[in-house]
Amino acid sequence: MKAVTLNFTTSSKLKLEDVPVRPLENGEVLVAIKAAALNHRDEWCRQGLYPNINEGVILGSDGSGIVEEVAEGIDLGWIGKEVIINPAINWGEDQKVQSKDFQILGMPRNGTLAEKVIVSVDRLHLKPKHLSFEEAGALPLAGLTAFRALFYQGQLKSNEKVLITGFGGGVAQFAFQFAKAAGAKVYASSSSEEKRNVAKELGAISVYDYTKEDWVENALKESEGFDLIIDSAAGDALNNLINVVKPGGKIVFYGATRGNPSTLIARKVFWNQIKIIGTTMGSDQDFEEMVSFIKDHEIKPIIDHVFTFEQAEEAFDRMKAGKQLGKIVLTP
Amino acid sequence: MKAVTLNFTTSSKLKLEDVPVRPLENGEVLVAIKAAALNHRDEWCRQGLYPNINEGVILGSDGSGIVEEVAEGIDLGWIGKEVIINPAINWGEDQKVQSKDFQILGMPRNGTLAEKVIVSVDRLHLKPKHLSFEEAGALPLAGLTAFRALFYQGQLKSNEKVLITGFGGGVAQFAFQFAKAAGAKVYASSSSEEKRNVAKELGAISVYDYTKEDWVENALKESEGFDLIIDSAAGDALNNLINVVKPGGKIVFYGATRGNPSTLIARKVFWNQIKIIGTTMGSDQDFEEMVSFIKDHEIKPIIDHVFTFEQAEEAFDRMKAGKQLGKIVLTP
């Protein structure tokens, strides 16, 4: 089968090559991929930013497809089913946090940027009928992360005011759509005017350019503070978030693309009873609830662009440049 | 009546003087104080560290006593009752956070370091029978802060592992006692060998000297990480706490005596799904639950020393030096 693998000898660090399909083991199924999607994680693997990166691995955490083959003992009814794949492997029993055995599909295990992928049958969910394969394939990792951040960690209630920072990235767009669907009042920030305009079109009450010095002041004036902020930047901007979150409010962050903050205004955090909450991916329960939520509210992921596997380098470079608005999808 | 007031002309910044008792207003009661207790807040008022400090105010947030007089319309049954006073005024309706009108008894309003204090009748709770006036007077502010930190913010469950940092201070000792009573496995840290020994005697599973470089390593080895940490220091030590809290665990802090941390290891916070939660004092609901808890478990506050009002300077200096283990009580 054709697959996009990590290869440190090519200039793109990627290689479209023929890879043999290994036999299924107990509990496994073979899914013919119809659409895969990129996450920052894939780009960071390409850049070698994770420990123990194994060259030759098939990248890709997100995928949708059709079940082609099942291991002995698995219900044959799965064959031919249209599915999406939960890329969170071995989360474990604790809803609070992943176990030590937790893995993400697409490094170290072979992922979805291939004509076929092998996963445990318990990673399969039926594809919501209102979604195309491209839309369904765009959902898993970012949708799961956004859902857990908003609802399990953020405990979002309808009518609460939510700020989504860095609008345009995959998790941020899902967080925006989910929060809207849940009846929250949604605000967004981005350094890109184009992305701010899209957020407005999608129903943001207000949008902010976080590169402007007065954005905190303006946001406080307009919103009177946010009940919940969903962020992936951290860095020194975290203290701006502490200043625009409502007393008693929450800042949930799932990344630290701007690194560690160089201070934390501790007195404000304790006196205003603010919660700073780290989150990552989600449990099986979160995934199941996310899929139900998507169906109930007929949410469609925003697709930035659909590439073929042959265009993988272009797709990765677009992710790296942060130009995308919505998910970058690849099809075999 | 005699009262300890804030006075910037004396060397001690305190003055024991005669102050007239004003008439009661609607909803108020007059309590004859039997015992008052000090908090760091009183010392910080003495040092002028709060904005809008009014000279001449009677300090003191903690007190127990006997109701002597009630305003018209209030149940006369209160007269003669032995009570403790909830020093949290105007918390408001939101369990998550105090309102903008929130005040603490003993600045700007006259407090408990006096023969008599005037408070709203809704601040009164019957003194638990198993407590002396000295013990009951030691309870309110620190007990309330500890109770909210552990149970509302920290959501402590029995058998969870809790680390109480800076053992010896008022809130820390209550947090220690409450957590033990709730069936948690309690650990403590202190820079003082004497205080660490007391924590051991009171049933700490292990104690740590946080001035030693290897304490984080040792604590991790012995505890395999804490589910909950109760802290009032913040500062750079916050990152040590991030290293010893269990993945999915909580760090609840109610002060920042060491100031702002100079960094925050953000990646660890989000990947380990850690919650950093600020807290302060507590709501009326927290206070009521705290008093019930104290009664149910027959908890007795640890008293460091009982001084008279005449010895106020000595009492404040002991608090300032951090020598106390338990609460510093003053009686008229």
Chai-1 contact restraints between the chains, C-beta under 6 A:
chainA,res_idxA,chainB,res_idxB,connection_type,confidence,min_distance_angstrom,max_distance_angstrom,comment,restraint_id
A,K96,B,G248,contact,1.0,0.0,6.0,A-B,restraint_1
A,V97,B,P247,contact,1.0,0.0,6.0,A-B,restraint_2
A,V97,B,G248,contact,1.0,0.0,6.0,A-B,restraint_3
A,V97,B,Q273,contact,1.0,0.0,6.0,A-B,restraint_4
A,A234,B,A266,contact,1.0,0.0,6.0,A-B,restraint_5
A,P247,B,V97,contact,1.0,0.0,6.0,A-B,restraint_6
A,G248,B,K96,contact,1.0,0.0,6.0,A-B,restraint_7
A,G248,B,V97,contact,1.0,0.0,6.0,A-B,restraint_8
A,F253,B,F270,contact,1.0,0.0,6.0,A-B,restraint_9
A,Y254,B,F270,contact,1.0,0.0,6.0,A-B,restraint_10
A,A256,B,A266,contact,1.0,0.0,6.0,A-B,restraint_11
A,A256,B,R267,contact,1.0,0.0,6.0,A-B,restraint_12
A,N260,B,T263,contact,1.0,0.0,6.0,A-B,restraint_13
A,N260,B,L264,contact,1.0,0.0,6.0,A-B,restraint_14
A,N260,B,A266,contact,1.0,0.0,6.0,A-B,restraint_15
A,P261,B,L264,contact,1.0,0.0,6.0,A-B,restraint_16
A,T263,B,N260,contact,1.0,0.0,6.0,A-B,restraint_17
A,L264,B,N260,contact,1.0,0.0,6.0,A-B,restraint_18
A,L264,B,P261,contact,1.0,0.0,6.0,A-B,restraint_19
A,L264,B,L264,contact,1.0,0.0,6.0,A-B,restraint_20
A,A266,B,A234,contact,1.0,0.0,6.0,A-B,restraint_21
A,A266,B,A256,contact,1.0,0.0,6.0,A-B,restraint_22
A,A266,B,N260,contact,1.0,0.0,6.0,A-B,restraint_23
A,R267,B,A256,contact,1.0,0.0,6.0,A-B,restraint_24
A,V269,B,G278,contact,1.0,0.0,6.0,A-B,restraint_25
A,F270,B,F253,contact,1.0,0.0,6.0,A-B,restraint_26
A,F270,B,Y254,contact,1.0,0.0,6.0,A-B,restraint_27
A,F270,B,G278,contact,1.0,0.0,6.0,A-B,restraint_28
A,F270,B,T280,contact,1.0,0.0,6.0,A-B,restraint_29
A,W271,B,T280,contact,1.0,0.0,6.0,A-B,restraint_30
A,Q273,B,V97,contact,1.0,0.0,6.0,A-B,restraint_31
A,Q273,B,G278,contact,1.0,0.0,6.0,A-B,restraint_32
A,Q273,B,T279,contact,1.0,0.0,6.0,A-B,restraint_33
A,I274,B,G278,contact,1.0,0.0,6.0,A-B,restraint_34
A,K275,B,I277,contact,1.0,0.0,6.0,A-B,restraint_35
A,I276,B,I276,contact,1.0,0.0,6.0,A-B,restraint_36
A,I277,B,K275,contact,1.0,0.0,6.0,A-B,restraint_37
A,G278,B,V269,contact,1.0,0.0,6.0,A-B,restraint_38
A,G278,B,F270,contact,1.0,0.0,6.0,A-B,restraint_39
A,G278,B,Q273,contact,1.0,0.0,6.0,A-B,restraint_40
A,G278,B,I274,contact,1.0,0.0,6.0,A-B,restraint_41
A,T279,B,Q273,contact,1.0,0.0,6.0,A-B,restraint_42
A,T280,B,F270,contact,1.0,0.0,6.0,A-B,restraint_43
A,T280,B,W271,contact,1.0,0.0,6.0,A-B,restraint_44
